[in-house]
Amino acid sequence: MTAASPLGSADGRAALLVALEGVALVVVAVVYAVRGLTAEAASVAGSEVGALLMAAAGGLLVLVSRGLAQQRAWARSPAVVVQLLLGLTAFSLLQTLPAVAVGGLVLAAVVLSQLVLGARGARG
C-alpha cells in the first residue's frame, strides 16, 4: 500500500483537478435533473438519463482521483482518457457560440494543465 500524494506534488494536484471535475459533473447532473423535472427540458427522459450518466461519471472521477492521490497505477488510464474526451468537448465548444466558447477555453485550460501535471508526475 502506498502513501497518499501530498497536495504540493504533481500527483496530488492532478488528483485534486480530477476530483474537482468529478464534483463539477455531479453539480451539472443535479442541474439536468432539476431541469428535467421542470418544463425547461425538451425531453424529460433525456434529461433524467443524462443526469444519471453525469452523476455516475462524476462519482467515478472522484474514485479515480482518490486512486491518483494514493498513486495507484490503475487510476492513471481513466484519468487520461477522461482528459482526452474533455479536450474534444472543449474543441467542440470553442466552435460554437461566443458565450459557450468561454466555457470551452476554461475546459481546455483544465485539460491541458491536467495532461501536463500527469506527464510531470509520470517522470518523477
C-alpha positions as CSV (number, residue, x, y, z in Angstrom):
1,M,0.0,0.0,0.0
2,T,1.4,3.4,-1.0
3,A,1.1,6.6,0.8
4,A,-1.1,9.4,-0.4
5,S,0.4,12.1,-2.5
6,P,0.8,15.5,-0.8
7,L,-1.1,18.3,-2.5
8,G,2.1,20.1,-3.4
9,S,3.2,17.2,-5.6
10,A,2.2,16.8,-9.3
11,D,0.2,13.7,-8.5
12,G,-1.6,15.5,-5.7
13,R,-2.5,18.4,-7.9
14,A,-3.6,16.1,-10.7
15,A,-5.8,14.2,-8.2
16,L,-7.3,17.5,-7.0
17,L,-8.2,18.6,-10.5
18,V,-9.8,15.2,-11.3
19,A,-11.8,15.4,-8.1
20,L,-13.0,18.9,-9.0
21,E,-14.0,17.7,-12.4
22,G,-16.0,14.9,-10.7
23,V,-17.7,17.3,-8.4
24,A,-18.5,19.6,-11.3
25,L,-20.1,16.7,-13.2
26,V,-22.2,15.9,-10.2
27,V,-23.3,19.5,-10.0
28,V,-24.2,19.5,-13.7
29,A,-26.1,16.3,-13.1
30,V,-28.2,18.0,-10.4
31,V,-28.9,20.9,-12.8
32,Y,-30.0,18.4,-15.5
33,A,-32.2,16.6,-13.1
34,V,-33.9,19.8,-11.9
35,R,-34.4,21.0,-15.5
36,G,-35.8,17.6,-16.4
37,L,-38.4,17.9,-13.7
38,T,-39.4,21.4,-14.9
39,A,-40.9,22.5,-18.2
40,E,-37.5,23.7,-19.4
41,A,-36.3,20.4,-20.8
42,A,-37.2,19.4,-24.3
43,S,-37.2,15.7,-23.3
44,V,-37.8,14.8,-19.6
45,A,-36.5,11.3,-20.1
46,G,-33.4,12.5,-21.9
47,S,-32.6,15.0,-19.2
48,E,-33.0,12.4,-16.4
49,V,-30.9,9.8,-18.2
50,G,-28.3,12.5,-18.9
51,A,-28.3,13.5,-15.2
52,L,-27.9,9.8,-14.2
53,L,-25.0,9.3,-16.5
54,M,-23.3,12.5,-15.4
55,A,-23.7,11.7,-11.8
56,A,-22.3,8.2,-12.3
57,A,-19.3,9.7,-14.3
58,G,-18.7,12.3,-11.6
59,G,-18.7,9.6,-8.9
60,L,-16.3,7.5,-10.9
61,L,-14.0,10.5,-11.4
62,V,-13.9,11.1,-7.6
63,L,-12.9,7.5,-7.1
64,V,-10.2,7.8,-9.8
65,S,-8.9,11.0,-8.1
66,R,-8.7,9.0,-4.9
67,G,-6.7,6.4,-6.7
68,L,-4.4,9.1,-8.2
69,A,-3.9,10.6,-4.7
70,Q,-2.8,7.1,-3.5
71,Q,-0.6,6.7,-6.5
72,R,-2.4,3.6,-7.8
73,A,-1.4,2.6,-11.3
74,W,-5.0,1.7,-12.4
75,A,-6.1,5.3,-11.9
76,R,-3.9,6.9,-14.5
77,S,-5.5,5.4,-17.6
78,P,-9.1,6.5,-16.8
79,A,-7.9,10.0,-15.9
80,V,-6.0,10.4,-19.2
81,V,-9.0,9.0,-21.2
82,V,-11.4,11.5,-19.5
83,Q,-8.9,14.4,-20.2
84,L,-8.8,13.4,-23.9
85,L,-12.6,13.3,-24.1
86,L,-12.9,16.6,-22.3
87,G,-10.3,18.0,-24.7
88,L,-12.6,17.0,-27.6
89,T,-15.5,18.6,-25.9
90,A,-13.6,21.8,-25.3
91,F,-12.6,21.9,-29.0
92,S,-16.3,21.4,-29.9
93,L,-17.4,24.2,-27.5
94,L,-14.8,26.6,-29.0
95,Q,-16.5,26.3,-32.4
96,T,-20.0,27.3,-31.1
97,L,-21.5,30.4,-29.7
98,P,-19.1,33.0,-28.2
99,A,-20.6,32.7,-24.7
100,V,-20.1,29.0,-24.8
101,A,-16.6,29.5,-26.1
102,V,-15.5,30.9,-22.8
103,G,-16.5,27.6,-21.1
104,G,-14.6,25.8,-23.8
105,L,-11.5,27.8,-23.1
106,V,-11.8,27.1,-19.4
107,L,-12.3,23.4,-20.1
108,A,-9.3,23.4,-22.5
109,A,-7.1,25.1,-19.8
110,V,-8.1,22.5,-17.2
111,V,-7.4,19.6,-19.7
112,L,-4.0,20.9,-20.7
113,S,-3.0,21.5,-17.1
114,Q,-4.1,18.0,-16.2
115,L,-2.2,16.4,-19.0
116,V,0.9,18.4,-18.2
117,L,0.7,17.5,-14.5
118,G,0.2,13.9,-15.4
119,A,3.3,13.9,-17.6
120,R,5.4,15.5,-14.9
121,G,4.1,13.1,-12.3
122,A,5.0,10.1,-14.6
123,R,8.6,11.3,-14.9
124,G,9.3,12.0,-11.3
